[in-house]
Amino acid sequence: MNQTCHRFALICARVSPCLPLRVVAENWPNWRGLHWDGSSTETGLPTKFSQTENLRWSTVLPGEGASTPVVWGDSVFLTAAAGTDGSVALCLDRATGIEKWRKTFSGGAYDNRSNFASSSATTDGEKVVFFFGNGPMACFDFEGRELWAFDVTERYGDFSFQWTFSSSPVLERGKLYLQVLQRNEVVHERGKAGAESYLLALDPGTGKEIYRHVRPSAAKKESLEAYSTPVPLEFNGRRELLVVGGDVLTGHDPESGKELWRWGTWNPAHQEEWWRLVPSPVFGAGVILACGPKNAPIFAVKAGLSGTHAAPEAVVWASNPSKEVPITSDVATPLFYQGRFYVIDHGASRSLSCIDPATGKIIYTQRTGSREKFEASPTGADGKIYLMNQLGDVFVIKAGDTYELLHQAPMGTTMKNISRASIAVSQGNLFIRTDTQLFCVGK
């Protein structure tokens, strides 16, 4: 069994001896899924669906949120901003959508563009950890019993962000990680002068600190801020955590937080002060993608680096964002699926690009025809690419070297452009979170 299977103990369906062997059903234990790249090996997923067709169940959520559903076994975990009731952590029954339990935390909506329920939960199959953008972090068992809880801002200081902090926690090999890449000054009366950016590792059984590694950066003002999530990587026998933000991409030793290597930058001389970073890094075929913000290029950086590298010596290729249909991503994290990178441009083009990871060759770039921007990251499974725009319109596109739109389904209900959660895949179903509801699609 490979290391990924050891990490997450995949759930298998019973198979009759007289039937052909089916692919095991996967869990979706964190924001970007079992493989940390937005992909799933599941098959048998529906191509066509709607709010009534091929629908297993739907449930109205207690509030908005950009957190992606996290699925393990018979449980679905997600967060919501429930207005004056604060933020809530939810556990739903995977088979029915019925609520099993909920926990309430202080703070809900922050402003008319964001709330504190944007970070996705993370689980190792025994416990689940929730984090909210105003600081609360808590760990529960699958029955809803609290194992520990604390406020990150009370322990480590108030967050210094222009917008609402929304990095997701990561459970990996017995450690719980959270990155805080923030400004070094007070902003909107939050934070403090001299605030440090850091990578935090906690004991998931107790919530106690294992280490807090300070991550320095020469970036300025908002360019210090990142809303990305750390990504575990194992390459050529070396394990590391990928962290992107503050104008650089870094790899860290998961055991100590020590920086193994650093590459940058898309912001020469750090002259641009307003380039906060949203997309997380993604690894595939020996390269790591780092997306520069606000129509900057996408850079493919060599995996396995050591030491400090300035652009461009460690770059395998970089995209050209000045094309008529640009290859860039300001918000959505690219997908790696079946040997290809897929990049969705959330800007004016609303285009999907398929890219060869080894060369950066653009296999195709196609406008989707979407009415609204894409901020949810793409998901790949069953030979299909699943996209969702801010209105909750889901696009199903055939995976491969030719663009083919297979289906389009309006899943939003209010016409509010707030759907930002990526689509999760687990155990034969799609979990689609829109403005007001969670839909479970499939058999």
N, C-alpha and C positions, 0 to 999 in steps of 0.2 A: 504494500500500500504506500502511495507517495506521501510526502510530508504534509501536503494540503489536507489530505484525508485524515492524517493523524491529528492535525490541529483541530479539526471541526467535527469529527465523528458523524459522517453523513448518515442520513436516515434512508434505509433501503425498503422498498416495497417487496412483499412476498411474491415470489414468482413460481407458477406451476411448472413442474419439470417438463411438461409437454409444450410449454410456450417459449418463444425466443427470449433470451435475456434482455432486459430493458436497462437503460441507463439509470443509475441510482438517483433518487430525488435529493436535491441539494437544499440546504438551509441558506438563508440570506442574513448573515450574522452582524453585518455592519453596513454603513452607508453604501459602499461600492461592491458589496457582495462577497461571496466566498473567496474569489480569486483577486480581490482588491482592484479590479480593472473594469467593473461594470458588466462582466460577462457571466453567463451560466451555461453549463453543459446540458441543461434540461431540454427535452423534446416533447412533442405532443401538445404544444401550446396553441391556442386559437389564433387564427389570422384575422378573422372577422368577429367583432363584438360591438356592443353598445351598452347603454344603461339598462337594457332589457335582454339583449341577445347574448348567449353564451355567458350569462351572468350567474355566478354561484351565489353571491350575496352582496349586499351593500349596506353600509351603516353610516348614519349621520354622526359626524364628529362634534365634540363640544366646542371646537374653535379652530382657528386657522393655524397653519404651521408649514414650514418648508422641510420638516424632517421626513426622511424616507422611512417607510415601514421596514422594520427588522423582524425576520421570521425565523423561528426555530421550533421544530416539532409541531406541536399543536398550539403554539402561541405566536401572536403578532404584537409587537411593541412599537409604540410611537408616542409623540408628544403633541400637545395642542395648547394654544394661548386662548384661555377661556374668559377673556374680558376681565371684568372686575373680580372674577373668581380666581384670578391668577393663572399660572401655567399648570398643566396636568400631564402626568405620565400615565399611559394607558396600556393595559394588556387585554387583547381581544382573543377570543377563540378562533383558531384558524379555519375550522370547518364551518362555523356559523356566523362569525362576525359579532357574536354576543360579547358584551364586555365582561371580563373576568374580574378585573379590579382596576382601580385608579388611585393615584396619589396626587395631592395638590401642593404646589409650591408658590411662593410669593412672586408677584410680577407677571404680567401678561403681555399686552401690546406695548411696544415702545414708541412707535410713531406710525404714520399712515403707510409706511413702506416696509416695515419689518416688525418682528416680535421676538420674544425670547425662546420660542419653540422651533428654532431652525436647526439645531444640532440633532443628529440622529442618535438613537441608542446604540449600544454594542453589547453582545452577549457571547459567552463561551459554552452555552448549553446548560449551565448550572445556575448562573447568576446573570443579571442584566443591569447595566449602568446607564443612567440618564444624566444629561448635563443641560443646563439652561443658560442662555446668554447673559443673564445678570448675575451668575455665579453659583447657584445651587447645583450640587452633584450628589447623587444617591445611588446606592446599590441594593437590589432586592433579589430574593430567590424567586423561582417561577410561581410560587404561591402568593407572592406579594408581601412577604415578610421582609422588613427592612434589615439589612445587614450592617450598613453604616451610611452616614450622610454628613456632609459639611458644605460650607460655602467657600468656593475658591477665592473669592475676593476678600473674605474675612481672614483667610489664612495667608494669602500672598499679595494682597493689595487690590484696589479697584482697577478695573480694566480701563485702558486709555485708547478708545476707539471713536472714530468719526461716526460709524454706523454700529449696528447691533452685532456683537461678537457671536460667531456661529460655527467655530470649528467643532467637529465631532470627536468624541473620545474613541480610543481604539484599545480593544482587549486583544492581546497577542502573547501567547506562550507564557502565561502566568504573570504578566504585567499589564497595567492600565496606563495608557499614555494620553496626555493632553498637551497640545502646543498652544502657546499664547504669544503671538507675534504682534506687538502693539507699539504705539507711539511712546516717545520718551518725554512727553509733555502733557499738560492738562488739556483736555478737549471737551467742549460742552460741559464744563464743570465736573468732569469725571477724570479719574486717573490722577497722576502726580508727575511732577518734574523729575526726570531721571528714571522713570519706570523702565524696567528691563524686559526684554523678550526672552522667553525660556521654553524649554521642553521639559515637561513634568512626567515622572514615572511614579506610579503608586502601586502598593500591594492591593490587588483587587479583593482580597479577603477581608481586609481591615480598613482600607482607605489611607493607610499611613504612607508617608513619603519614602520612596526608595532613593530618588535623586531629583534635583532641580538643576538642570544644566542651562546656564545663560547662553543665549545665542546672539552674538553681537552682529550689527549691520551698520554700514555706512549710509544707508538710505535716510531720507529726510521726511519729516511730517507724515502725511497719509501714506507715503510709499513704504513706511515701516509696517503698516497694517496688513495682515493676511487673514483670510477667512477659509483658508484651505485646511485639509486634514492630513496628518502624517500617514504615510503608506509604508507598510513593511515590505521588504524586498530580500530575497536570497538569490545571490548571483555568484557563480564560481565558488561555492562553498562559504561565502561570507554573508552573514545576516546584517541588515542595517535598516534604519528608518529614514525614509525620504521626507524632507521638510522643505517647502518652498514658500518664499515670501521675503520681504525686506530686500527686494532686488536680486536675491540669490537663491540657488538650489543647493541644499546640503544633504550629506548622508551621515547618519549618526550610529554609533554602537548602541544597540538596544539595551545592553547590560549596564552601561555607565552614562550614556548620553553624549559621550565624547564625540566630537566632530571628526569624521574620517576623511571627508573631502568637502570641497566647496567649489561651485562654479557660478559665474555671473560676469556680465549682467545684461539685461535687456534695457537697462537705464544707464547709458554711459555717463561716467562722472557723477551719477546720481543727481542730475540737474532737475529731473522731473519730480516734483514733490507731491503729486496727487495721484500716484499709481498704486492704490491699494490692490491687493491680489486676491482673487476668489478661487480659480480652478486649482484642484489638487494635482500632484504629479501622477503620472501613470506609466507603468513599465510594460514593454513588450518587445520581443525579438532583439534583446540586447541593448535597447536604448530607453532612455527616460524622457518623457515629454514634459517640458515646462512651458506654460502659456503666459506670454507677456500680456499685460492688461491693456484695455482700451485700444484695440486694433494694432497692438504690437505683434511681432512674429511669434510663431510657435517654434521652440528650439528642441531638437532631439540631441540629448547629451549622452555620451558614452557611459554605459554602466561599468562598475568596477574601478572607478577612479580612486586616487589617493592624493592628498595634498590640496593646494589651492590652484585653481585654474581660471584665467581670465578668458573672456570670449575673444576669438572663436576657436582656440586650439582644441577644446574638448567637444566641440559641436560636430555631430555627424552631418546634420543638415538643418536648415531653418526655412520656414515658409516665407512667402512674399505677400504681406498683407495689403500691398498697394494694388493688387490685381482688381479688375472690375468686380469679380466675385471673390472676396478676400478669404484666405485661409487663416483664421484667427479665432480666438475664443476668449471673451472677456469674463464669462461667468461659468458656463458649463464645463465640466471636466471631460476630456475626450474618452472614448471607449476603445479598448483593444479587444478585438474579437476575430477569431479564425484567421490570424495572421495579418490583420489590417488594423490601422487606426482609423477611427471615425470621429470627425470633428464637426460640431454644429456651431455655426455662427449665430449668435443671438442678436446681431445688429440688423441693419437694413436689408441685407441679402436673405436672411433666414435660410441659409444654404447648408447642405450636408456635404462633407468632403470625405472621400475614401482615399487613404494614403498608404503607400508602401513604406513600412518602417525602416527598411535598410537604406533606402535611397532618398526618401522624401518625395518620390514621384507622385504626382497627383493623378490617381487613377480616374477619378471623376469629381466634379463639383457641380451640384445640382440645387437650384432653388426649390424649396419645399412648397412654396405658395402659401405659407402660413400667414394668417392675419396678424399674429402677435409674435413677440420675441420668445426665444427659448432660453430659459434659465435652468430648467431641470436637465441633468446630465443623461446622455443616451445609454440605453441598456441593450445588450445583445444576447439572444437565446434562440434556440430552435431554428437557426438559419435566418433570423429576422433581426432588424434593428427597430427598437421601440423608442419613439421620441414623444415628448409632450410639451406643448407651448403654454404660455401663461394663462390662457383661457381654459386650459384643460382639454384641448384638442389633441388626440393621440394619433400619431402617424406610424404606420407599420410598413417598413421598407425591407425589401429582400436584401439579405447580406450577400456580399460578393462584389465583383468588379464592374457591375452594371447597375445603375440606379433603376429601381422599379418600385413604385408605390403600390403596395398590396391592399391597403385599407386605410381609411381615416374615420375616426370616431369622436364626436363631440361628447366629452365626459364631464365637462364643467356644468354647473347649474345656475350660477348667478351672473355670468358675463363679467365678473370681476377678474382682472388679470393678476391673480395672486397664486396660481398653481406653479409651484417650484420644486416639488418633491420628485425625485427620480423614481422610476418604476422598478419595483422589486419582483424577483422571480423565485418561486419556491414550491416544490412538490406539486408541479403540474398547473400552477396558477400564476397569473399576473396580479400584483397588488398595486392599484392605481389610486394615488391620493390626489384629489382635486381641491377645489375651493372649500367645499363643505362636507365631502363624503370620502369614504374609503371603499373602493370597489374591488371585489375579488372575482377575477375573470378566469373561466376555464371549467373543466369538468370536475 
